Amino acid sequence: MTSSTTTQAATQTPEASAIKTRKASCNCGQLTATCTGPDPERRSLCFCKNCQMRTGSAFSIQTRFPRSQVTVEGKSKAWKFPIEGAQPVTYRSCDSEGVTYYFCPECGSNVYYDIAVAPDFVGIKVGAFTDPTFPPPIISGFEEYRFPWAMNIEALPMPGGHHA
């Protein structure tokens, strides 16, 4: 990330270098990305406006695996950003150089993406793993677009159950 404010945490532990198999999936299970290898070194949290609009959330959490470690199965629909011929966006974004997001055509879940600046890697949405043991993000960016309350989640009451 260029001139954006960036925060980085500690790097990998010895356990992170162990070979693991992790499976990311859409909501209906039709589209999957199976990743085999050590925990990815890049795990990021992004507050850019495109990530906010694409996810419908205040931020996005993603990771990148070497392309050789990822097997994708199922049908997908692609969406490219920025859109060719469209008016350029007026804000800075983590994917301004070009990205293709892949969604399940059945349930609409975004599972993985290809990014122009890292062609040897496949980006995977961390939430698609639905694994609370997945390693945390180690870098964040575009804090200038962060909602002020976005990192104070632990202060919220957590009564359990379903409250969404």
WOVENDA-V626169 format. One line per field, one symbol per residue. ss: DSSP state (@ for helix, = for strand, . for the rest). Layout:
BEGIN
ss=???
END
This chain:
BEGIN
ss=.....===.....@@@@..======......======.....====..@@@@@@@....=======@@@====...=====.................=====......======@@@..=====@@@@.........===.@@@.......@@@.........
END
